[in-house]
Amino acid sequence: MLPLLRFLVPLLGIYMTYVAVATSLESNLFEVWPELAQIPWMVATLQDFYINIALVYFWVWYKETHWGSRLLWLVLFVCLGAIATCLYLTLQLYKVPADAAVSEVLLRAERPER
């Protein structure tokens, strides 16, 4: 399973980066925001996005043990959305051996006793 995820997750991140850059070159969000904010589905989509970010961030809060990295990932998720999510997940996928169980990616590594 992990080899497939190691292929698909970065691919999705690259695709999302392309979509974001291409859209930014075509349309300035700050200029069109007044019109977009009037569309109920746009408002619902943004609410959906930030709820998803919160859920992903709860996992990151659990996984990361340092405040600095927790804060960094929060900023990246809020600013970059799925691009940052794909980056974080890709990094997690490569921290474990290719034959590891998915649980090793999802769960926090236990620190050795001191």
C-alpha positions, 0 to 999 in steps of 0.5 A: 500500500505504501509504495502506491501512496508514495506515488499518488500523494506527491502526484496529487500535490504536483497537480494541485500546485499546477492548478493553483499556479495556473488559476493565479495566473488567470485570475487574481483572487483578491480582485474577484473576491467581492463577487465570489463571496456572494456565491453561497457555494463559494462560502460553503466550499471555504467552510468545508476547506477550513473544517478539513484543515482543522481535521488534518491539523488535529492529526499533525498536532498529535504526530508532531511533538515540537511547537515550532513544527506544529505552528509551521504546519498550521501556517502551511495548511491554512495558506497552501491547503491540499498542497501542504497536506500532500507535502506533509503526507509525502514526508510521513510516507518516506519516514517509514520503510516501504513495507511498513504498515499504514498505521506506522505512518498514521501513528506517532513514533514512540520516543525511547525511554530516558 
